[in-house]
Amino acid sequence: MMHTESQTGHSSLSRSGFFKAGSAVGAAVGTQTSLAYAAALQQQQSGPSIIPQRRTLGAGKFAMEVSALGFGCMGMSYHRGLHPPKEAMVKLFRQAVERGVTLFDTAETYGPFVNEELAGEALRPVRKQVMISTKFGFNHEGGRSNGLNSRPEQIRRVAEASLKRLRTDVIDLFYQHRLDPNVPIEDVAGTVKDLIAEGKVRRFGLCEIGADTIRRAHAVQPITAIQSEYHLMWREPEEKVLPVCEELRIGFVPYSPVNRGFLGGTLNEHTRFDSGNDNREHLPRFTPEAMRANLAIVEALNRFGRPRGATSAQVAMAWLLARKPFIVPIPGTTKLAHLEENLRTAEFVFTGAEIRELEDAVAKIQVVGDRYPAEEQRRISR
């Protein structure tokens, strides 16, 4: 199996090096998991790799069947550095649909507005094949978000504007992006309930929210999904949020399932986020010192994944899929090779013993750095 040397001197299996290994995978590994991967790779070489697996978010009339992995659109135009031309991203959207992705996640504040416009243009020809989620919850001024705002009239304004930018007549899943402490959650849920009755929205969701608030909102308008950061370096949702989701039959959608690219193994202490369009530059977990320390986690994922034919990113996302059947991660990318790598994650099914082995290895490593600066962390309800 091909390896590359990281800049810290440790041997690691990189995303690009893994795919250069190509047809050698089947011969290099012998586990049942690896055989499944080799079959998926052979399929990819003869045509588009498909993700046939489906999962259900929510329950009853507000349930939503989607591909087992969705697509986070944000990084195609926002917060992830320099991005390819719009034409290339439109093509990638459609390649994702061809490969079986049915859930695409965007938000008005990504840009702001340009990410929704990109999604609307790209998905319009295939609109009947996909589900689109977007979000409300901020004021915008001068091309930037300018404070929280989930007043009912603002939610309605955002819904109308998002419908136009997305070039659609209905929003499949409408999330509150962040809790607004000045607006009772019952008023937020009630407003979305009205939009559902009017046929402008189909389902309601909340992002980065606490269990008590979930219960209060769900009592007014049943929630289809909770979206939150969740991965092997951030497991706090397991304490209260995932249990209430399971109890109330609410889906869970982890964003940043590979910790903003870090668990994919291509970032290290020498990486610089200085494009002017990358929020990792300001996140404590992405300082050179933190990345140098946290690289031990990537190495642990590589040690686990290498004999099974999986990259560190695939290990991280397969772990999420194994946690609960109502979890649908939404990795993002601007590269077709990474899209296909992400989708092949669904081919890996680890045993309970394997999951414990992985979790035990990661638990021995202390994560360095908070996930958000203090001011931004205060926006997140616990």
N, C-alpha and C positions, 0 to 999 in steps of 0.2 A: 504494500500500500504506500502511495506517495505521501511524503511528509514535507513540510516546509519549516524552516527555522524562524521562530519569531525574533523580534528585535531584542528580546531579553535573553536570548540564547537557549531557551527551552524548545524541545521538539514539540510541535503541535500540528494538528490536522486542520488546515485552513479550508474555508469555503471554496475558494478557487482551486486549491490543490486537490480537494476531494473529487471534484468533477473531472479534472484532468486524468484521475485514475481510471474513470470510466468503467470499461468492461472487466477490469481486473478485480472488481469488488467481489463478484461471485466466487472467484477462486481464492480470494484472500481470507474469507471468513467462512465459518462453517455452522453458525447457529441458525436456528429456525428464523429468527428475526432477520438475519442477513440474507437468507434465501428469499424472503419476501421483498427485501430491498432490491436484490439483484433482478427479480422479476419486474419490479417497477421501473428499474433503470432500463431494462431491455425494451419495455413498452415505450418509454420516453424516447429511446433512440430511433424507434420506428414511427413515431408520431407524437402528438401532444400528450403529456402526462396528465391523467385525469384523476380527480379526487371524487370518487363516487360516494364516499361516506357522508351521511347527513346526520344532523343533530337538531333537536328541538329546543328553542328558547321559549320560556313561558308555558302557559297552559290554557286550555279551554278556547274560547273564541279569540283570545289574544295570543295564541301560540304562533310560532314562526319557525318553519322548517328551513334550515340553511345548510350550506356546506360545512363540514366539520372544522375547517379553518376558513375564516373570512379574510378580508383585505383591508388593512388600515391605509387610507389614502393620504394622510397628512404629509408624509415625507416627500411626496411627489412635488410639492411646491412650498413647503413650510417647515421650518425648524430642523431641517436635516442638511444644511449646507447647500452648496451649488447643486442644482438639479438639471436633468436633461431638458431639451426643448419640449414644448407642449406636444408636438406631433408624436414624439417618442413615447410620452406618457399616455396619450390617447391609445396608441397601439398596445402598450402594456396592459391597460385596462381590458382591452378586448381579448388579449391573449389569456388573461386571467379567467375571463368568462369561458373561453374555449376549453380551458383546462378544468372547468367544473366549479369555479368559485361563484357563489351566489349572494354573498353578503359583502357589501362595500360600505365602509364607515368614513364619514367626513364631518365637517362642522363649519358653521359660518365664520367662526373666529380664526380658522386656518387661512391666514393670508393678511387680513381677513378677506373673505368672500371668494378669492380666486380658486381655492380648492373645490368648493362646491361647483363653481363654473366649469372647472376641468372635468369633474365627475359627471356633470350634466351633459356636456358635449360628448364625452367618451361613451357613456352608457345609454344614451338616447336610442340608438339603433337596436339595442338588446334589452330595453327596459323591462319587457315582460318576462325575461329570464332571471332577473336579479332583484334583490332587496337592497334598499338604500337607507342607511341610518344617518341622521344629522342631529345637530344640537343647538340649543339656545341657552342664554343665561348671561350675556355680556352686553354692555354698551360698547360702541365703537366710534372713535373720533380720530381724524387725521391718519387713517390707515392703521390704527392700532386699537386693541381692546382698551376700554377705559372704565373699568369697574363692573361689578356684578349688577345684573338687572333681570329679574324674573317676574316683574309685575305682569299681570294678565294682559294688559294692552301691548306690552313689549313682546310677550310670547306670540301673540297674534301677528304682530308686525314681522317678526322673524319667520314665522311659518309662511306667510305670503311671499316674502322675499326669497326664502329658500326654495319654495316651489318653482319660482321663476328661474332661479339660477340652476336648479337641478333639471329643468325642462320636463317636469312631470306634473301630474295632477293630484298626486298623493305622496306623502312621506311615510315610508313603511314603518320606521321606528324613530320617535322623536325624544331625544334625551335632554334632561336638564344637565348642562355641562358642569356646573358647580352650584352648590347650595347657596341661595341668597338669604342671609340671615334676616333681611328686612321684609321678606314675603313668606307667610306661612306655607308650608309644603302642601297643605290641603288646598290652598288657592291655586298653586301650581298644578297639582294633579287635576283639580276641577276644570281648569282652563284647557288642559290637554284633553280631558274627557269631552269637553264641548267640541273641540276641533275634530275628535274622532267621530262624534255624532254628526258633524257637518261634512264628513267624508274627506277632509283635508289631511288627516293623519290616521294611521291604522293602529299604532301601538305606542306605548309610553315606556320610557326608560329613565334611569338616574345614573349619574356618574360620581364616583368617589364619595360615597355617602355612608352614613352610619346605619346600624341595624334598626334603631328605634324610628328613625326618619323613614326608612323603607316601609315599616309596618304602617305608619300613619298615612303615607302616600298610597300604599296598596289598598287601604280600606276605602279610599275615594275612587281610584281608578286602578284596576289590576295592572301590575307592572310586568312587562315582558322580559326585560333584561336589566341587569346592573353592569355598568362598565367601570373597571378599575384597573390600575396597575397591579400585576400579579405575576410573579416568576420566582425562580429559585433563590433570588437575592432579595425578594420582598414578599413575605408570606403572611403579612398581617391580616388580609381578608379571611384567612382560615379561622380566626378567633371568633368573630361574630357574624360577619357578612355572609360567608358561604353557608353556615348553618341556617340562617334565616331564609336564604334563597332556596335551600333544599326543602325547608318546611313549607314555604309558600309557593313552591313550584315556579320559581323565577329563574330565568337563565342568567348566566354569568359570562361576561365578555372581557377577557384580559387584554388590555392594550400593552404595548411594549413587552411582548412575551419573551423577548431575548434581551431585555433591559437596554432598549435604545441601541441595539446593535452589539453591545459589549459581549454578550454570551455567544455571539457568532465567531469570536476569536480574531477579528480583523482590527481591533482597536487595542492600543497599549499606551504606555506613558509618553511616547513620542508623538502620539496623534494630537493634532491641533484643530480646534473648532473655531476658526477665525474668519469664516466667510461672511459674518454679519447676519446669517440666516440659520443659526444652529443654537438651540437653547442649551445643548450640552455644555457649552462654554461656561454657563453659569450654574451648573448643577454640581453640588459637592462631591458626588460619586464619580465625577469625570475629571477631577484634578489629576495631574500626573502621579501624585503620591497615592491617591486612592486606586487608580487603575493599576499601578504597579503592584499594590497589595492584593487587589481583587482578581488579578490574573490567575491566582491559584485556583479560583473557582472554575475558570475556563479549562484549566489543565485537568481538573477533576472530571469535568464533563467529557473531555477528550479521552481520558483513560477509560471511562465507562463506555463511550461510544465506539472507540476504535475497533475492538473485537466484534462489535455488533454491526459494523458497517455504517455507523451514523456519525454525522458531524455534531459538533457541540450545540449548534443551533437546533438541530433535529432532536437531540436528547432533551434540550430545555423545553421544547414545545410538546414532545411526546409525553413528558412528565405531566404537563398541564392537562393534556387530553386524558391521561390516566386518572387524574384526581377525581373528576366527577363527569357523568355523562351529559350534564347540561352546560358544560364549559365549551366555549367556542373562541379560541384565540384569534386575534386579528393582526398578524404580522404585516409590516409594510416593506416595500422595497422599490427601487427604480430599475432593477435589473432582472431580465428574464431568467437567468441562471439561478438567482436567489429565489425567485418566485417558484420555480420548479423544485428546488431543494426544499422550500418550506412546505409545499403541497405533499411531497413524498413523506413528510413526517407521519402522515396518517397511516402509512404502511407498517409502522413500528408499533408493536403491542408488547409491552414489557410485563413480566410476571410481578406478583406482589413482592417476591424476594428480590427481584432486580430493582424495583422501586425503592425498597428499604436500603439496599446497597448504595444506590445513588444518593438518597437523602442523608444517609449516615456519613458518606464521604464529604458532602457539602456542609453538613452541620459542624464539622470539625474546623471550618474556616470562618474566621470572623469577617463580616462584611464591613468595609471601611467607607465612611462617608454617608451623609443623609441623602435621601433621594431628591429632596427639593430644598431651596433656601427657606429660611424661617418664614418670610412674608408669604411665599406661595403655599407653604405647608398649612398656614392658618386658614386658607380657603377650603381646605379639605375637611369634611365632617367626619367625626369619629363616633 
